[in-house]
Amino acid sequence: MQMRPRNIHCGLLFSLAAAGALLLPNANAATCKTQSQMTAAQRDAVSSTARLMVGAVQSGDVQTLRTNTIPAVAADFGGIAASADSLKPLVLHATITIDQIYGLDASSEPANAPRTDFYCGTPVVVLNFTSLPPGKYALVILHATGVPQPQFISLIVAETTENHWQLAGFFSSPMLETGHNGLWYWMRAREYAQKKMNWDAWFYYQTAASLLNPVEFLSSPNLEKLRHEADPTRPDNLPGINPMTLDVHGSSFQVTAIAPTDALGGLDLEVHYNPDAAQLAQLRDPVAARKQVIDVMTALLALHPELRVAFRGIWMRADQGTASVFALNLPMNEIADGPQSPTTPSVPIAR
């Protein structure tokens, strides 16, 4: 199983800029209205369009979605159609609630503007886009609740004629992970941080951020507060641009990615590494492959024993290029102990 992206976005007429620190608006910035600042006619038109779109997702009516999508996005509709199909069983019987509407006026922005920022409301919510065509848009954030796997559904709609809106962007992301919401993970992350269990804290902060932010291009004071809390806990040797090197019986293993996953129901760590030629040869023998993968698990836990406390188990994947050569999932209690683990704190974990 691959690490599953928690956010799905597709069918965009424009690119998204990663939301960073909150900035002060400049005099020439595009303008944003919160739903309370919009006219009743504007709110009703945008809300009706959003409910039509989500209703089409619930009923599996992809043709209605496409008919009500701007031509530039409808011309390449495969991504939205696939996302709608995968979302349907999750939200079929959900109660749909509109949480927020932001009216976004970029009609005075130059064509091919490298970045467009919208500053919305008080306290300020910032929305960042790149290569946004001039025009009027709205972001609608909805909740699909009352189902086992509640979802955020976020739509960007474009005004084609006065108070007539069509779909320009479609996003969805879960509101829960292993039955817990983002605030639960935030509180647990704080507790781990207070105990200097930074690996646990970092991954729980990242899970909290993912669950609390419905779209990647939105930044708010609360999300910035979370980010500032998380930054000091980021492990120095976390794999990213450079791999993390693990020594296993004198052999070096290059770990390329570590992230939480709930693919098996509990919260596990999914770990990817790239074997060298000798290690790859061992993976062709099932017995040697299992031993190698378990040895890498054991070495990781020996280096960071606090991971045993916060996660149910480990998915270990040996990769060659984009393919997985060997994969194994084990619960923590089936992975051999390394050096003495820290005393288990009274912090609830996601099982």
VOTOR-819225 format. One record per residue (C-alpha): residue in three letters; x, y, z. Coordinates in steps of 0.05 Angstrom, whole numbers, plus 5000, padded with zeros to 4 digits. Layout:
! residues N
ALAXYZ ...
//
This chain:
! residues 351
MET500050005000 GLN502550694982 MET502251295027 ARG495351565013 PRO494752304999 ARG489752605048 ASN487753155000 ILE485053054929 HIS484953644882 CYS483653644809 GLY480654014751 LEU484154674764 LEU484355244715 PHE490355514754 SER495955294798 LEU496155304874 ALA501455644916 ALA503155324982 ALA500455765037 GLY505956045079 ALA506356545135 LEU500757045138 LEU502657685102 LEU499858385103 PRO495858555041 ASN498659034991 ALA494859604959 ASN494159254892 ALA491958574919 ALA485858234891 THR479758304937 CYS476057804979 LYS469157835011 THR466957365067 GLN459957085061 SER457257615108 GLN459958155062 MET456857854999 THR449858044977 ALA444257554988 ALA443757444913 GLN451157284909 ARG450956804969 ASP444756454943 ALA447556364873 VAL454256094898 SER450955644950 SER446055354900 THR451655194852 ALA455754864906 ARG449954444930 LEU448354234858 MET455554004849 VAL455853614914 GLY449053314902 ALA451653074835 VAL457552744870 GLN452852404920 SER448452134864 GLY454151954818 ASP451652434764 VAL458352604732 GLN454952884671 THR451653434712 LEU458353604742 ARG461453664673 THR455754064644 ASN456654574700 THR464154624694 ILE467855184658 PRO470154974588 ALA477655004603 VAL476754494659 ALA471254074626 ALA475953954568 ASP480353534614 PHE475153254661 GLY478052564677 GLY481052774743 ILE474553064770 ALA470552464745 ALA475251974780 SER475252374845 ALA467652434844 ASP466951684834 SER471651524892 LEU468252034937 LYS461051804923 PRO460851194971 LEU463851615027 VAL458752175023 LEU452551834992 HIS448451895056 ALA452152485086 THR449053135111 ILE452053705071 THR453454365107 ILE456554985077 ASP461855215125 GLN464955815090 ILE464256215026 TYR469556705002 GLY468157154943 LEU474657264904 ASP475157844855 ALA481257794810 SER478058154751 SER483058724754 GLU489158264759 PRO493758244699 ALA493657624655 ASN499057114673 ALA500157424742 PRO505356984776 ARG501657004843 THR494957254867 ASP493557334942 PHE486857434974 TYR486157695045 CYS479457505074 GLY475957735138 THR478357865208 PRO482357505234 VAL485457455165 VAL484956825123 VAL489856835064 LEU488656464998 ASN494556404950 PHE494256224876 THR499156234819 SER497456364746 LEU490256544763 PRO486556814701 PRO483057484712 GLY475857384734 LYS471157304793 TYR471256674834 ALA468656384899 LEU471455864946 VAL466155444980 ILE468154985037 LEU463054455056 HIS462653895107 ALA459853215091 THR458152925160 GLY453752395192 VAL457651835157 PRO463351385181 GLN468551775142 PRO466552515142 GLN469752945089 PHE471453665072 ILE469153825002 SER471754484974 LEU469754784908 ILE472455364868 VAL467055654823 ALA467956184770 GLU462756714752 THR461256644678 THR455557154675 GLU452657554732 ASN450857084789 HIS451856474745 TRP457456034770 GLN460955414743 LEU465954934773 ALA473355104765 GLY476654684819 PHE474754084863 PHE477953864928 SER476453354982 SER479953125045 PRO478052705106 MET476053035171 LEU478152435214 GLU484051965217 THR483151315256 GLY476851615285 HIS480152245312 ASN479752965287 GLY485253465277 LEU484453785346 TRP485553105379 TYR492053015341 TRP494153725358 MET493153605432 ARG496952945429 ALA502553275390 ARG503253805445 GLU503753255498 TYR509152895459 ALA512853555448 GLN512653695523 LYS515953015535 LYS521253165482 MET518752585439 ASN519753005377 TRP518852465324 ASP511952295352 ALA510253025360 TRP512353205289 PHE508152675256 TYR502152815299 TYR502753565284 GLN502953405210 THR496852965216 ALA493153515254 ALA494854025200 SER492453575145 LEU485753445179 LEU484554175199 ASN486154495132 PRO481054345077 VAL485454615021 GLU492954705014 PHE492655424991 LEU489155695053 SER492755975114 SER489556225178 PRO491956465246 ASN490255785277 LEU494055405223 GLU499955875231 LYS499855755306 LEU500055005293 ARG505755085244 HIS509855495293 GLU508654975348 ALA510754425301 ASP517054735273 PRO521554625335 THR519653885336 ARG521853745265 PRO527153195269 ASP533953395241 ASN534952755203 LEU527952685174 PRO528552425102 GLY526552925049 ILE531253244998 ASN536652795027 PRO535552075050 MET536351855122 THR541951345131 LEU540650745177 ASP546350285197 VAL544149555199 HIS549549045217 GLY554849465182 SER550649585120 SER547850275104 PHE540550345083 GLN537850975050 VAL531051155078 THR527451625029 ALA520751755062 ILE517151665128 ALA509851875139 PRO503651645177 THR498551215142 ASP491850935165 ALA491250445107 LEU490249855154 GLY485550215202 GLY490550405257 LEU495750945252 ASP502150635224 LEU508650925198 GLU510050785125 VAL517450765111 HIS520750745043 TYR528050575028 ASN532250474966 PRO536449834970 ASP543349824938 ALA545349264890 ALA547348774945 GLN541148924986 LEU536748854924 ALA539748174910 GLN537647944980 LEU530548164967 ARG529847634912 ASP529947104967 PRO523447155008 VAL526746915072 ALA532647395065 ALA527947955043 ARG523547885105 LYS529747885150 GLN532548505115 VAL526148905122 ILE525148715195 ASP532448905209 VAL531149595179 MET524949665222 THR528849465284 ALA534449945268 LEU529550525259 LEU526250375326 ALA532950295360 LEU534750985336 HIS527951295353 PRO524650835404 GLU519151355419 LEU515851145353 ARG513550505388 VAL509150935433 ALA505351335381 PHE504150835325 ARG500750165317 GLY506049875270 ILE510549995210 TRP509549905136 MET516549795107 ARG517349845032 ALA523649704992 ASP523350094927 GLN526750054860 GLY525050674820 THR517550774826 ALA516150034839 SER515849684907 VAL520349074908 PHE518348814976 ALA513449065029 LEU511748835099 ASN507249095154 LEU508348895227 PRO505249155291 MET510249445340 ASN509648865388 GLU512248395334 ILE518548805319 ALA524548615360 ASP526749115413 GLY532949525403 PRO535749935461 GLN531150065519 SER524950435499 PRO522751045539 THR517450955592 THR510650975558 PRO507451645575 SER500151725590 VAL498652005521 PRO492951685482 ILE495051405414 ALA491451285349 ARG490250535344 
//
